[in-house]
Amino acid sequence: MIYAFFANGFEETEAIAPIDIIRRAGLDVKLISVTNELMVTGSHGITIKTEALFSETDFSDAELLLLPGGMPGTKNLDAHAGLCELLQDSAEQGIKMAAICAAPSVFGNLGLLNGEKATCYPGFEEHLIGAEVSTENVVVSSNQFITSRGAGTAMEFGLKIVEVMKGAKIAEELAAAIIYK
């Protein structure tokens, strides 16, 4: 199961585009609110109904944890103690993690990117603590961390998650089906 985490102020494109791509590939994605409400509002005023609350979810079947960026969404994710604990525990277990835009800073602030290659939205590099910072659109490091730069890279980010989870052939077929590039 892939869990995608939503906080108020998330960037809509960075959340919805990758989740759409991932679901088209046949992967299960569950939308999780880190607020006390299922309805979460993005940074551009679009409200999404998530499928479960963080406090009521068992993450024992997690295969990948997904963080969309956006402001103040990223700060709200970073401030959620339960999510930070889950990310730390999951990193130790080798569970895959993906974040886009400002959200890789959550991994960096937790010290999870030490010795890893990562990318992020320009201006957030200082938060990729211990990482080898890249300006590539999407970076996969140690096959555990997938990071991306921003809304304009959201489709590529989603396709890279599919490639990591299901293989390059499936990702290439899906890219062709949606007329990506």
Secondary structure, 3 states (H helix, E strand, C coil): CEEEEECCCCCHHHHHHHHHHHHHCCCCEEEEECCCCCEEECCCCCEEECCEEHHHCCCCCCCEEEECCCCCHHHHHHCCHHHHHHHHHHHHHCCEEEEECCCHHHHHHCCCCCCCEECCCCCCHHHCCCCEECCCCEEEECCCEEEECCHHHHHHHHHHHHHHHHCHHHHHHHHHHCCCC
